[in-house]
Amino acid sequence: MTELLTKETFLEKVFNYEKNKEWTFEGKVPAIIDFYADWCGPCKMIAPILEELSEEYGDKINIYKVDTEAEQELAAAFAIRSIPSMLFIPMDEQPQMATGALPKQNLKEIIQQVLKVEA
């Protein structure tokens, strides 16, 4: 199940940018963060796909959502200019951003290549 993050839970579970200048991932498994807004049509299209991926991958990855309207500081911290934008966070490498409503197959390929996770 995807989890909605606030700034507080983001700092705790993903990256405490107030404490660390360099990227430091706080998670225990790779993660995807979906930056979205309720009024965004393409965001609504990928929401059920992300739920499916969350079920398929189970505990191997965490899928989080950030409402860019409610969490404008987080959106600004990651220079989100268009939504949907997704941040793919591997365990030991720099995160990678992808924008647009990607098809499920593309997301699975990114999960395998960037996050190094098999379903």
C-alpha positions as CSV (number, residue, x, y, z in Angstrom):
1,M,0.0,0.0,0.0
2,T,1.3,3.4,-0.9
3,E,1.9,5.8,2.0
4,L,1.2,9.6,2.1
5,L,4.2,11.5,3.5
6,T,4.2,14.8,5.3
7,K,7.3,16.9,5.7
8,E,7.8,15.3,9.2
9,T,7.5,11.7,8.0
10,F,9.6,12.5,4.9
11,L,12.5,13.7,7.1
12,E,12.2,10.6,9.2
13,K,11.7,7.9,6.4
14,V,13.5,9.3,3.4
15,F,15.9,12.2,3.7
16,N,16.4,14.7,6.5
17,Y,17.6,17.6,4.4
18,E,17.4,19.9,7.4
19,K,20.2,17.9,9.1
20,N,22.2,16.6,6.2
21,K,23.5,18.6,3.3
22,E,24.6,15.5,1.4
23,W,22.0,13.0,0.2
24,T,21.5,10.4,3.1
25,F,18.7,7.9,2.6
26,E,17.0,7.0,5.8
27,G,15.0,4.0,4.4
28,K,15.7,0.3,4.9
29,V,14.5,-0.7,1.4
30,P,14.6,1.1,-1.9
31,A,11.8,3.6,-2.4
32,I,9.7,5.5,-5.0
33,I,8.2,8.9,-4.1
34,D,5.3,10.1,-6.3
35,F,5.0,13.9,-6.2
36,Y,1.4,14.6,-7.2
37,A,-1.6,16.9,-6.8
38,D,-5.3,16.0,-6.5
39,W,-6.2,18.2,-9.5
40,C,-3.7,16.5,-11.8
41,G,-5.2,14.1,-14.4
42,P,-2.1,12.1,-15.2
43,C,-1.4,11.7,-11.4
44,K,-4.8,10.1,-11.1
45,M,-3.9,7.7,-13.9
46,I,-0.8,6.4,-12.3
47,A,-2.1,6.2,-8.7
48,P,-3.7,2.7,-9.3
49,I,-0.5,1.5,-11.1
50,L,1.6,2.5,-8.1
51,E,-0.9,0.6,-5.8
52,E,-0.5,-2.5,-8.0
53,L,3.3,-2.2,-7.9
54,S,3.2,-1.8,-4.1
55,E,1.3,-5.1,-3.9
56,E,3.6,-6.9,-6.4
57,Y,6.8,-5.8,-4.8
58,G,5.6,-6.0,-1.2
59,D,8.3,-5.4,1.4
60,K,11.0,-5.1,-1.2
61,I,10.3,-1.4,-1.9
62,N,8.4,1.4,-0.3
63,I,6.1,3.6,-2.4
64,Y,5.4,7.0,-1.0
65,K,3.2,9.9,-2.2
66,V,3.8,13.6,-1.6
67,D,0.9,16.0,-2.2
68,T,2.7,19.0,-3.7
69,E,-0.1,21.3,-2.8
70,A,0.0,20.4,0.9
71,E,3.8,20.0,1.1
72,Q,5.1,22.9,-1.0
73,E,8.4,22.9,0.9
74,L,9.1,19.3,-0.1
75,A,8.2,20.0,-3.7
76,A,10.5,23.1,-3.7
77,A,13.3,21.1,-2.0
78,F,13.3,18.7,-5.0
79,A,12.7,21.4,-7.6
80,I,9.4,19.8,-8.7
81,R,8.2,21.8,-11.7
82,S,5.8,19.4,-13.3
83,I,3.7,16.6,-11.9
84,P,3.6,13.7,-11.8
85,S,7.3,13.5,-10.9
86,M,8.7,10.3,-9.4
87,L,11.9,10.0,-7.4
88,F,13.5,6.6,-7.5
89,I,15.7,5.9,-4.5
90,P,18.1,3.0,-4.6
91,M,19.9,2.0,-1.3
92,D,23.4,3.0,-2.1
93,E,23.3,5.4,-5.0
94,Q,22.0,8.8,-5.8
95,P,18.2,9.1,-6.5
96,Q,16.9,9.6,-10.0
97,M,13.9,11.7,-11.0
98,A,11.4,10.8,-13.8
99,T,8.6,13.0,-14.9
100,G,5.3,12.2,-16.5
101,A,2.7,9.4,-16.2
102,L,4.9,6.4,-17.1
103,P,3.3,3.1,-18.2
104,K,3.5,0.2,-15.7
105,Q,6.1,-1.7,-17.8
106,N,8.4,1.4,-17.8
107,L,8.1,1.7,-14.0
108,K,9.0,-2.0,-13.6
109,E,12.1,-1.5,-15.8
110,I,13.2,1.4,-13.7
111,I,12.6,-0.6,-10.5
112,Q,14.8,-3.3,-11.8
113,Q,17.5,-1.1,-13.3
114,V,17.7,1.8,-10.8
115,L,16.4,0.2,-7.6
116,K,17.9,-3.2,-8.4
117,V,14.7,-5.0,-7.2
118,E,13.0,-8.0,-8.9
119,A,9.3,-8.6,-8.3
